[in-house]
Amino acid sequence: METIKIKDNVEYITLGQLLKIEGIISTGGEAKDYLAENPVKVDGELENRRGRKLYRGMSVELNNEIINLE
């Protein structure tokens, strides 16, 4: 399990931004293709929108790994 801290002055990050932070994609355009081909769950529900807003306290499961946002 991994934890990512969202900066204090930022309300949320998007799923596409999280994929970039994790090094899974290098550009935002790649997020759509990645999400179409790989299951990603946000708080236990499948998600395929790269613009999905992720807030503190949420969890994301991708590549059999759970990432918690703080």
C-alpha positions as a printed Julia matrix, in Angstrom:
70×3 Matrix{Float64}:
   0.0    0.0     0.0
   1.28   3.42   -0.94
   0.26   6.87    0.26
   0.36  10.03   -1.8
   0.01  13.38   -0.08
  -1.96  16.04   -1.92
  -0.45  19.49   -1.39
  -2.23  21.57    1.24
  -3.16  24.32   -1.23
  -4.66  21.82   -3.72
  -8.21  20.53   -3.24
  -7.9   17.47   -5.5
  -5.88  15.8    -8.25
  -7.28  14.01  -11.28
  -6.89  10.35  -12.06
  -4.75  11.31  -15.07
  -2.43  13.31  -12.8
  -2.13  10.33  -10.45
  -1.13   8.08  -13.36
   1.6   10.59  -14.26
   2.8   10.83  -10.65
   3.06   7.05  -10.52
   5.08   7.02  -13.76
   2.53   4.84  -15.55
   2.01   7.39  -18.33
   4.11  10.3   -19.51
   1.4   12.5   -21.08
  -2.23  13.18  -20.29
  -3.27  11.84  -23.69
  -2.01   8.39  -22.75
  -4.4    8.25  -19.78
  -7.46   7.54  -21.91
  -5.81   4.55  -23.59
  -4.42   3.24  -20.31
  -7.81   3.44  -18.6
  -9.51   1.72  -21.55
  -7.12  -1.23  -21.33
  -6.48  -1.54  -17.58
  -8.98  -1.8   -14.74
  -8.67   1.01  -12.21
 -10.87   1.27   -9.13
 -11.58   4.41   -7.14
 -12.98   3.64   -3.7
 -13.77   0.12   -4.92
 -15.66   1.13   -8.09
 -14.32   0.76  -11.64
 -13.36   4.11  -13.13
 -12.35   5.01  -16.69
 -12.48   8.82  -16.66
  -9.06  10.45  -16.62
 -10.59  13.63  -15.22
 -12.08  11.91  -12.17
 -11.39  14.14   -9.18
  -9.52  12.44   -6.37
  -9.75  13.96   -2.9
  -7.96  13.28    0.37
  -9.21  10.09    2.0
  -9.93   8.31   -1.28
  -8.15   5.14   -2.41
  -7.21   4.05   -5.92
  -6.43   0.49   -6.95
  -4.31  -0.01  -10.04
  -1.87  -2.71  -11.08
  -2.92  -4.73   -8.0
  -1.69  -1.94   -5.74
  -3.74   0.33   -3.49
  -2.83   4.01   -3.29
  -4.3    6.12   -0.5
  -4.57   9.88   -0.88
  -3.85  12.16    2.06
